[in-house]
Amino acid sequence: LLIWDGNTQISEVPPLVNFIGFSVNGEPLDLSITAEEITSIELSHEAYHFKADFAVMDYINPSQNRYEYKLDCFDTNWVDGEVNGSATYTNLPPGDYTLRVRGANSLGVWSDEEITLDLTINPAWWKSWWAYAAYLCLLVWGLVAGKRHYDAVKLHVRAVGLSKEMVDASEDQMAIIERRNSTLIRSVENQTRLLKRFMHDT
């Protein structure tokens, strides 16, 4: 609906801009409400291609309407869409974005207000925060298990070392006892020979 008060030149009336449709991976997005009422869209990591269509609500010469758009957190400057009423993005990294659009009619009058769309690209499940939390838990569990295994191996090596020391000590004790026994036997044999000689002499 266009209302003209008779004083303002029609060429000076800022046009309205509205979203008219969205598509993901080449397929139109099924909307429960009209596109112009959409304020936010959430997409999965599989949405490698996103397109937003918009239009200037001015029909004096619609083929000459012009557009500019900018995706905050992605585009550094406004993108001159010329007369193409759409913005296309491919392989957006996961994150939160805001698409801002403004337009001008064929007479060069730009819209007073921008239209915006909050766009959220969710990461793949293996890149989500809970997946990283699980990775961290697995890492901690691995470190704890590795520490326990290391302590068990160290204790086993220590036990083997103590057993070897005990065996070596036992062998040393047996060698000492054998030497003492040998000395005692030789002493007894000497005493026996001396006694036999004494008896013989007597």
The 8 nearest C-alpha neighbors of each residue, nearest first, counted from 0:
[[1, 2, 56, 3, 57, 15, 58, 14],
 [0, 2, 3, 57, 9, 12, 56, 4],
 [3, 1, 4, 0, 5, 9, 12, 7],
 [4, 2, 5, 1, 7, 9, 6, 8],
 [3, 5, 6, 7, 2, 8, 9, 1],
 [4, 6, 3, 7, 8, 9, 2, 12],
 [7, 5, 4, 8, 3, 9, 11, 12],
 [8, 6, 5, 9, 4, 11, 3, 12],
 [7, 9, 10, 11, 6, 12, 5, 3],
 [8, 10, 11, 12, 7, 3, 5, 13],
 [9, 11, 8, 12, 106, 108, 13, 107],
 [10, 12, 9, 8, 13, 108, 7, 106],
 [11, 13, 9, 10, 14, 8, 108, 7],
 [14, 12, 110, 108, 109, 111, 11, 15],
 [15, 13, 110, 56, 57, 12, 55, 104],
 [14, 16, 56, 55, 110, 17, 13, 57],
 [17, 15, 55, 54, 56, 102, 14, 101],
 [18, 16, 35, 53, 54, 19, 55, 15],
 [17, 19, 53, 35, 34, 52, 20, 54],
 [18, 20, 53, 34, 52, 35, 17, 54],
 [21, 19, 52, 34, 18, 51, 22, 53],
 [22, 20, 51, 28, 50, 27, 52, 23],
 [21, 23, 27, 28, 26, 50, 25, 49],
 [22, 24, 49, 26, 25, 48, 46, 28],
 [25, 23, 48, 26, 46, 49, 47, 22],
 [24, 26, 23, 22, 27, 48, 49, 50],
 [25, 27, 22, 23, 24, 28, 21, 29],
 [28, 26, 22, 21, 29, 23, 25, 20],
 [27, 29, 22, 21, 30, 23, 26, 20],
 [28, 30, 27, 31, 21, 22, 26, 32],
 [31, 29, 32, 28, 33, 34, 37, 21],
 [30, 32, 29, 33, 34, 37, 28, 36],
 [33, 31, 30, 34, 36, 37, 35, 29],
 [32, 34, 36, 35, 30, 37, 31, 19],
 [35, 33, 19, 37, 36, 20, 18, 32],
 [34, 36, 18, 17, 33, 37, 19, 38],
 [37, 35, 34, 33, 38, 32, 18, 17],
 [36, 38, 34, 35, 39, 33, 32, 116],
 [39, 37, 116, 117, 36, 115, 40, 35],
 [40, 38, 117, 116, 118, 37, 41, 119],
 [39, 41, 118, 117, 119, 42, 38, 116],
 [40, 42, 119, 118, 120, 39, 43, 121],
 [43, 41, 120, 119, 121, 46, 40, 44],
 [42, 44, 121, 45, 46, 120, 122, 41],
 [43, 45, 122, 123, 46, 121, 120, 42],
 [44, 46, 43, 47, 42, 123, 24, 48],
 [47, 45, 44, 48, 43, 24, 23, 42],
 [46, 48, 90, 89, 45, 24, 49, 91],
 [49, 47, 89, 24, 46, 23, 88, 90],
 [50, 48, 23, 88, 87, 22, 24, 89],
 [49, 51, 87, 22, 86, 21, 88, 23],
 [52, 50, 21, 86, 85, 20, 87, 53],
 [53, 51, 85, 20, 19, 84, 18, 21],
 [54, 52, 18, 19, 84, 17, 85, 51],
 [53, 55, 16, 17, 84, 56, 18, 19],
 [56, 54, 16, 57, 15, 102, 14, 17],
 [55, 57, 15, 16, 14, 54, 58, 17],
 [58, 56, 55, 59, 104, 14, 61, 60],
 [57, 59, 61, 60, 56, 55, 104, 62],
 [60, 58, 57, 61, 105, 104, 106, 62],
 [59, 61, 58, 62, 105, 63, 64, 57],
 [62, 60, 58, 64, 63, 59, 57, 105],
 [61, 63, 60, 64, 82, 105, 65, 58],
 [64, 62, 105, 61, 60, 82, 65, 104],
 [63, 65, 104, 105, 61, 103, 82, 62],
 [66, 64, 82, 81, 103, 102, 63, 104],
 [67, 65, 102, 80, 81, 101, 82, 84],
 [66, 68, 79, 80, 101, 78, 100, 102],
 [69, 67, 100, 78, 99, 77, 101, 66],
 [68, 70, 77, 99, 98, 74, 78, 71],
 [71, 69, 98, 74, 73, 97, 99, 72],
 [70, 72, 97, 73, 96, 74, 69, 98],
 [73, 71, 96, 74, 70, 97, 75, 95],
 [74, 72, 71, 70, 75, 96, 69, 91],
 [75, 73, 70, 76, 69, 71, 72, 77],
 [74, 76, 73, 77, 71, 72, 69, 70],
 [77, 75, 74, 78, 69, 70, 68, 71],
 [76, 78, 69, 68, 67, 79, 75, 74],
 [77, 79, 68, 67, 69, 80, 76, 74],
 [80, 78, 67, 81, 77, 66, 68, 65],
 [79, 81, 66, 67, 83, 78, 82, 84],
 [80, 82, 65, 79, 66, 83, 67, 84],
 [83, 81, 65, 64, 84, 80, 63, 66],
 [84, 82, 80, 81, 85, 66, 65, 86],
 [85, 83, 53, 54, 52, 82, 66, 80],
 [86, 84, 52, 51, 83, 53, 87, 50],
 [85, 87, 51, 50, 52, 88, 84, 68],
 [88, 86, 50, 49, 51, 85, 89, 48],
 [89, 87, 49, 48, 50, 91, 86, 90],
 [88, 90, 48, 47, 91, 49, 87, 46],
 [91, 89, 47, 48, 92, 88, 46, 49],
 [90, 92, 89, 93, 88, 47, 120, 48],
 [93, 91, 94, 90, 120, 122, 44, 121],
 [94, 92, 120, 122, 121, 91, 44, 95],
 [93, 95, 120, 119, 92, 96, 121, 122],
 [94, 96, 119, 118, 120, 97, 93, 117],
 [97, 95, 118, 71, 117, 72, 119, 70],
 [96, 98, 117, 71, 116, 70, 118, 99],
 [97, 99, 70, 116, 115, 69, 71, 117],
 [100, 98, 115, 69, 68, 114, 113, 70],
 [101, 99, 68, 114, 113, 67, 115, 69],
 [102, 100, 113, 67, 66, 110, 68, 114],
 [101, 103, 66, 65, 109, 110, 55, 67],
 [104, 102, 109, 108, 65, 107, 64, 110],
 [103, 105, 64, 106, 107, 108, 57, 65],
 [104, 106, 64, 63, 107, 60, 61, 103],
 [105, 107, 104, 108, 10, 103, 64, 63],
 [108, 106, 104, 105, 103, 109, 64, 65],
 [107, 109, 103, 104, 106, 13, 11, 110],
 [110, 108, 103, 102, 13, 107, 111, 14],
 [109, 111, 13, 14, 112, 102, 15, 103],
 [110, 112, 13, 109, 113, 14, 15, 101],
 [113, 111, 110, 114, 101, 15, 16, 109],
 [112, 114, 101, 100, 99, 115, 111, 110],
 [113, 115, 100, 99, 112, 101, 16, 17],
 [116, 114, 99, 98, 113, 100, 97, 117],
 [115, 117, 38, 98, 39, 97, 118, 99],
 [118, 116, 39, 97, 96, 38, 40, 98],
 [117, 119, 96, 40, 39, 97, 95, 41],
 [120, 118, 95, 41, 94, 42, 96, 121],
 [121, 119, 93, 42, 94, 43, 41, 44],
 [120, 122, 43, 93, 44, 42, 119, 94],
 [123, 121, 93, 44, 126, 127, 124, 120],
 [122, 124, 126, 44, 125, 127, 121, 43],
 [123, 125, 127, 126, 122, 130, 129, 128],
 [124, 126, 130, 123, 127, 131, 122, 129],
 [127, 125, 123, 124, 122, 130, 128, 131],
 [128, 126, 124, 130, 129, 125, 122, 123],
 [129, 127, 131, 130, 132, 126, 124, 125],
 [128, 130, 132, 131, 127, 133, 124, 126],
 [131, 129, 133, 127, 132, 128, 125, 126],
 [130, 132, 134, 128, 133, 129, 135, 127],
 [133, 131, 129, 135, 130, 134, 128, 136],
 [132, 134, 130, 136, 131, 135, 137, 129],
 [135, 133, 131, 137, 132, 136, 138, 130],
 [134, 136, 138, 132, 133, 137, 131, 139],
 [137, 135, 133, 139, 138, 134, 140, 132],
 [138, 136, 140, 134, 135, 139, 141, 133],
 [137, 139, 135, 141, 136, 140, 134, 142],
 [138, 140, 142, 136, 141, 137, 143, 135],
 [141, 139, 137, 143, 138, 142, 144, 136],
 [142, 140, 138, 144, 139, 143, 145, 137],
 [141, 143, 145, 139, 140, 144, 146, 138],
 [144, 142, 146, 140, 145, 141, 139, 147],
 [145, 143, 141, 147, 146, 142, 140, 148],
 [144, 146, 142, 148, 143, 147, 141, 149],
 [147, 145, 149, 143, 144, 148, 142, 150],
 [146, 148, 150, 144, 149, 145, 151, 143],
 [149, 147, 151, 145, 146, 150, 144, 152],
 [148, 150, 146, 152, 147, 151, 153, 145],
 [149, 151, 153, 147, 148, 152, 154, 146],
 [152, 150, 148, 154, 153, 149, 147, 155],
 [153, 151, 155, 149, 154, 150, 156, 148],
 [152, 154, 150, 156, 151, 155, 149, 157],
 [155, 153, 157, 151, 152, 156, 150, 158],
 [154, 156, 158, 152, 157, 153, 151, 159],
 [157, 155, 159, 153, 158, 154, 152, 160],
 [156, 158, 160, 154, 155, 159, 153, 161],
 [159, 157, 155, 161, 160, 156, 162, 154],
 [160, 158, 162, 156, 157, 161, 155, 163],
 [159, 161, 157, 163, 158, 162, 156, 164],
 [162, 160, 164, 158, 163, 159, 165, 157],
 [161, 163, 165, 159, 164, 160, 158, 166],
 [164, 162, 166, 160, 165, 161, 167, 159],
 [163, 165, 161, 167, 162, 166, 168, 160],
 [164, 166, 168, 162, 163, 167, 169, 161],
 [167, 165, 163, 169, 168, 164, 170, 162],
 [166, 168, 164, 170, 169, 165, 163, 171],
 [167, 169, 165, 171, 166, 170, 164, 172],
 [170, 168, 172, 166, 171, 167, 165, 173],
 [169, 171, 173, 167, 168, 172, 174, 166],
 [170, 172, 168, 174, 169, 173, 167, 175],
 [173, 171, 169, 175, 174, 170, 168, 176],
 [174, 172, 176, 170, 175, 171, 177, 169],
 [173, 175, 171, 177, 172, 176, 170, 178],
 [174, 176, 172, 178, 173, 177, 179, 171],
 [177, 175, 179, 173, 178, 174, 180, 172],
 [178, 176, 180, 174, 179, 175, 181, 173],
 [177, 179, 181, 175, 176, 180, 174, 182],
 [180, 178, 176, 182, 177, 181, 183, 175],
 [179, 181, 177, 183, 182, 178, 176, 184],
 [180, 182, 178, 184, 179, 183, 177, 185],
 [183, 181, 179, 185, 180, 184, 186, 178],
 [182, 184, 180, 186, 181, 185, 179, 187],
 [185, 183, 187, 181, 186, 182, 180, 188],
 [184, 186, 188, 182, 187, 183, 189, 181],
 [187, 185, 183, 189, 184, 188, 182, 190],
 [186, 188, 184, 190, 189, 185, 191, 183],
 [187, 189, 191, 185, 186, 190, 184, 192],
 [190, 188, 186, 192, 191, 187, 185, 193],
 [189, 191, 187, 193, 188, 192, 194, 186],
 [190, 192, 188, 194, 189, 193, 187, 195],
 [193, 191, 195, 189, 194, 190, 196, 188],
 [192, 194, 190, 196, 191, 195, 197, 189],
 [195, 193, 197, 191, 192, 196, 190, 198],
 [194, 196, 192, 198, 197, 193, 199, 191],
 [197, 195, 199, 193, 198, 194, 200, 192],
 [196, 198, 194, 200, 199, 195, 201, 193],
 [199, 197, 201, 195, 196, 200, 194, 193],
 [200, 198, 196, 197, 201, 195, 194, 193],
 [199, 201, 197, 198, 196, 195, 194, 193],
 [200, 198, 199, 197, 196, 195, 194, 193]]
